[in-house]
Amino acid sequence: MKYSVRIVILLLAVFASAACSEKREKEQEQDLSGTLKIVYADESYFQSEYGEFFHAKFPNVEFEVISLDEKYQFLAANGFDNGKFLEAYEPDILRIDDLQQYAELAEAGVLVDLDALIRDDGYDIGSIHDNVMELLRKPVNGGLFALSPRFDNFALYYNIDLFNTYGVDPPRDGMTWDEVLELAGRFPADGDPKERIAGFSDRTGLSSMVIQMAEAEGLNLYAGLNGELTFRSDGWRAIIEKVVKAGQSGALYVPGVSEITDFNPRGVVQSNLFITGRSAMTVDYLRLTDDIREMRDRLGSELNYGVVTAPTAGRTGTGGSGVILYDIFAINANSPRQSLAWEFLKYAAGEEFAQLRSKSSALLLARSSFMKEKDGVNLEPFYKFRANPDARPLLGAHYLVYHAFDQALNRELPKAVKGQQSLDETIEAIARAMEEAELQIPE
């Protein structure tokens, strides 16, 4: 009897301790107060994505949002000097545009070292997806100066009904680009243009596909940050030749060349062949699922599709970078509110926030355990496909050069597919377009 009483007393003590701990945590949340200055797209978007959730937990914390428009206007007027921007606006939290800018800011010493805060705080980063952590650590020599709550990644989408109709075995995880194009070639490339389908269609003309294949092969446009243009190399030539041959065979849809018509539903401006059921396969980000659902809701038509991992390279056996990190958040090293800023980063990249957003996020969550499916589609292939942090073919390319490259690919490749120019002429035309763009780069 005395033993039972002791157990009851012990349990009551445990419950009381837990209740006190929860009360202290609530009190700390109430005590946390102040105003954080943060760089983000605009105030309404920030509040809907993060601010309202954070404010519900920490009601005494307010945000002052510096819009990206305001930031870019300042940079344009001040020689794109990020140091001057930080001095003028003094943000506590930075939303960094890309990994190259992230590396530059970290090297300049304007970002807080998060590894020290994580260690001191016992903050668990173990369930953050490897793709995200690898991409954040690689550019800064293994350090960590930012967290990214959300990202996107490629996967290979396929139309289940078309594969069944034509008796073609569906794609599988880990296929190479050669295997995907061979699979696309098993679908008929003739028939009435109003009914014809394509085995494979690219998400943006042909440029996205070329860049993905180059990433998988580990190719760069330049030999180093300030090196020579390498587009005339054998590696790039092999990719261009592969794409041209796939277009000529009819396996690959080539805008302006392939005789596939009337695939846009009446009153809908939609150039995506896959969404309209006229392409057997495409490679795209998770966001394509939202476009498919929007088309379904507007037209009442279902698209029976599945996803597997994005294609890899035959030579290297790896995929491209694929992963895009969204909302790369870092703390300004000169902020007087670093502790409060760290509370925001912890929350935005934490499990509680991920669980809240798991049913409504248009992007993949860095805390991958909370997001398993979307619209009935298994999301494992998006998480399973590993990014290659070294696959950065556009590294060193000024945005004017990249823009010229993108336009030249979509302009010159169809000419080669139609036989209007040779492969050598096509490669030379694309290379010249980039070299002409280089001359336009302001000094």
N, C-alpha and C positions, 0 to 999 in steps of 0.2 A: 504494500500500500504506500509506504514511504517512497519507494522507487518510482511509482507512478506519479506521485506528487512532485517529485524532483523533475521528471520529464515535462510535466505541465508547466512548472515554473520556468524551466529552461526554454521551452517553446515561447512562453509569454515574453521572456527577455529578448529572444531572437526577433519576434514580431515588433516589440517596442523599439529595438535597435534599428530595424529596417524602416519603421515609421519615422523615427528621428532622422535617419539618413535622408529619406525622401523629403522630409520637411526642410532640412538644411539645403538640399538641392533646389527646392522651390524658392527658398529665401535668396539663394545665390542668384537664381534667374531673375528674381524681382530686383535685386540690388544692382545687377549689371546694367549700366546706363551710359549714355553718351551719344554722340553723333559721329557716324563714319562717313567719310567722303570716298566714293567709289566710282571708278570709270566703268561705264556700261553703255549699251546701245542707246537706251533712253530710260527715263524714270518709270513710265508705266510698264514697260517690258520687264525691267528689273524687279519691280514690286510684284508682278504676277508670277515671275519665275522663282524669286528668292525672298524678297523683302517681306511679303505678307506671312510667309511661313516662319521666318526668323522672328518677326515682330510678335507672332502669337506665342512664341516660347520666351522671348526676351522683350516684354512690352515697353521697357524704358529705353530701348535702343532705336535711334532714328537714322535715316540714311539721307545723305546729300549726293545725288547722282550727277556726275559729269558726263554728259552725253558724248558719244563718239563723234557726232557732227561738230560739237564744240572743240573736241580734242583735235580733229583733223584740220579744222579751220585755223586753229592756233599753230599747228605744225607747219601748214602750208605757208603761213605768214612769217614763220621763224626758222626757215631752212630745215624743217623736219628734224629739229633737235629735241630729242626726248628729254634731255637734261633740263632744257629751258622750260618744257611743259611741266615737269615735276616741280621745279622751283616756283613756277607761277601758280599752279593749282593745288599743290600739296595734297594729293590724294593719299588716303590711308591704304586703300586696296586697289591694285591694278588688275584690269582684265587685259591680258596680253594677247596680241593678235595671232602670233604664230610661234613656232619653236625657235626660229632663227632670231626673232626679236627677244624671246625669252633668254636665249644664250647670251645675247649682247648685253641685256640688262643685268643678268647675273654676273657677267664678267666685269661690268662697270661698277659693281658693288652696291647697286641701289635696291637690291632685293634681300629680304631677311632669310637667313638660313633656317629652313623648316626642320631639318633633321634634329637640331638642338632642341627646338620646341617640342617635337614629337617625343623625343627621349625624355625630356624633363616632365612632360605631361602624361606620359604613358598612353599616348594616343595610338589606337590600333589602326595600322594601314595594311594589315595582312590580307583583308578581303577586298582591297582595291585591285582591279584587274591588272594582270601582268603587262598587257599592252600599254596601258596608261602609265604605269610606273616606269617601264623601260623607256618610253618616249620622253618622260619628264627627267629622267636621270642621265640619259645618253648625251644630250647636248651640253651638260654642265659637269662632265667628267665624274659621274656617279653621285653628285650631290643632289640636293632637292631644294628648290627655291619657289615652288608653286604646287598647287593641287588643282586637279581638273575633275569636277563631279560628273561630267557627261562627255561622251564621245560618239563617233559614228564609224562604221566600218563597212567594207564591201562584202557582198555575198553573191553567189550565182543564183538568180531566180530562174525557174523553169515552169512552163505551162503544162500542167499534168494532163489535161485533156488532149492537147496536141500530140504529146508523146504517146498517149494511148491510141489515138486515132490512126497514127502512122506506124504503130508497132515498133517504136524506137525505145531502146532501154534508157531510162532516165539517168541524168548525171549523178555523180556521187561525190562525196567529200574528197578533196586532194587531187582533183584532176588538173592536168597541165593545160596551158593554152592550146597546144597542138591537139590534145584530146578533145577539148571543147569545140574547136573549129572542125575537127573530123566528125564529131557528133552532129554539129549543125549541118554538115554536108549530107547527112542521111535524109533530110527533109526535101521534098520536091522543090525544084527551082524554076518551075514553069507553070503554065496554066493561066487562067483569067486574072489579069492584074487586080480586078476588084475582089478577088477571093484568095489570091496567092498569099503565102506566108514566107517568112524568113526563118532560117535556122537560128540566127543570132543577130541581135541589133545592139548597137552601142547607145549609151545614155545621152551622149552629146556629139552627134555627128560621128567622127571617127577618132577625134583627138584624145578623148578619155581612154579609149581602148589602147591606143599606142603608148600613152604614158604609163598605164597599168602594166603593159608588157615590158616596157623599159625598166620600170621599178623592179619587176620580178627578176629581170636579168642583171640588176645592179648597175645599169648604165647611167651616165651623167651627160648632160648637154655640154658641160665644161669640165676641163681637167683642173679641178680645184676651184677655189672661190674666184680667182682672177686669171684663170687659165685660158687656153685656147678652146675654141668651139670643136666639139668631137662628133658632131652629127654626121659627118661624112665617113665615120668608122664602119667597120664590118658588122659590129653589133647592131647599130641602128639600121644599117642596110637590111640585115636579116629580118628585122621586125617589119619594116616598111614592105619588103617583098612578101612576107607572110600575109599581111593585111590586104595587099593588092590582089594576091592570088585568091584569097577567100572571097573577096568582092567579085572577082571575075567568074568564080565557080557558081555564084549565086547563094553560097552558104551564109554570107554576110550581107546585111542590108546596107546599101550605100545611098544616102540621100541624093536625089537628083539623078541617080543612075538606075537603081533597082526599079523594075516595073511593078511596083505595088502601090495601088491607088485606093481611094475611098475608104481609108481606115479611120478617118476622123468622124466621130458621130456628129450628126447635124447640130449646129449651134455650140459645138465644143471645140475650143482651140487646144488641141492636144496632139503633139507630134511623137509621142512615145508609142512605138509600135507594139511593145510588149503589153502595155496596159490595155490596149484595144484588142488584144487576143490575136494579133497577126504576126507575132514573133514567138518562137519556141523558147528562147533563152535571152537573158541580158545580165549584165553585172551592174549592180547599183548599191546605194546605201540603204539603210533601214528606212529612210524617209520615203522610199518608193511605196512602202506599205500604206502610208497615208494617202498618197496619190491614187492608189488602187481603191482604197475605201471611198475616197471622194467620188471617183468615177462610178463606183457601185451605187452610192447613195443618190447621185444625180440621175443615173440612167436605169437603175434597178437591175443591172446585169452583174452576174457573178463572174469572177476570174478564179478558176481553180488552179492554184499555184503552190509550189514548194520552194525551199531554198536549201542549198548546200554551200560549202565553203567556196570562196572565190578561187579562180584558177591560179596555179603556180607556174614557175618556169621549169622547162624540161632540163636545162643545163644545171641550174643551181638547186632546184627542188624547193625554192622558197617563193613566197608571194611578194607583192609590193608592199609599200608602207600602208596604203589603204586607210589607216586610222586617221581621223581628224579629231583633234582634241578641241572641245568647246569650253568656253569659260575657264581659261587658264588663269587662275586667281593667284596673285602674289601680294606680299605685304611690302609697302614702301619702307626701306631701311631708315628713312628720316622721319617717319611718322611718330608723333608723340602718343599715339593710341595703338601701339603694336599689340598689346594684350587683348584689347577689344577686337581688333582686326583678326587676331588669331582665333578668337571665339567664333567669328563668322566663318572663317575658312574651315574650322573643325566641323561646324554644323553643315555647311554646304556640301562638303565632301564626306559627310558621315552617314552612318547606317540609318539613323532616324529619318533624315531627309530623303534618303533613297527609298525607304519603305513608303513614305508619303507620296512620292512621285512615281512609284513603280507602275501604277495603273494608267497614268496620263502622260508619261514622258514620250515625246516624239523622237528622242535620241536614246542611245544605249547608256545605261548608268554604270559609272566606274565601280560601284559596289554591285557586282554582277549577280550576286545570289538573290537579289530581289526582283529580277526581271527575266522571266523564263520564256514567255510567249507574248505575241501580239496579234490580234485578229485571228487567233487560232493557229498561227504559224510559230513553229519552234525557233527560238532565237539562238540556239546553240551554235549554228554555223557562223554567226556574226562574232560571237565571243571566241569561238574555237580558232578562227583564222588569225594566226600570229603576225603581227607587224614586223617588218624588217626595218629597224631604226636607221640603218645605213642606206636604205633605198630612197634616195632623194635626187631624182634625175634633173630637177629644176634648180638644184643648189647652185648659187652663183649667178642665176639668170635674173637680170633686171626685169621688172614687171612689163616694161615695153617689149623686151625680147620674148618673154613668155607669151604675151598677147599676140605678137607677130607669129610665133611658132604655132600657137593654137589655131589661128586663122589660116595659116599656110597649110597645115595638115588637112583641114576641112575643105580647103580650096584645091589643093594639088592632087590629093589622093584619088578623088573621083575622076580626074583627068587620066590618071594612070590606069584606073580600072576600065575606063572606056577605050583605052588604047590610043589616046590622043598624044601621049608622051611616054618616053621610056622610063624605066626605073631610075636610071642615072639622072635623067632630066628632072624627074620628080624630086629626088633627094637634093639636087643642086638648087632647084627653085626654092625649096623650104629653107636650105642653109643660107641662101642669099637674102631671103626675107628677114632672117634673124640678124644677119650682118648689117643690113640696112637699118634695122631697129637699133642696133648698137650705136650707130652714128647719131641717133636722136637722143641718146641719154644725156641729160644735162650734167655738166661738169661740177 
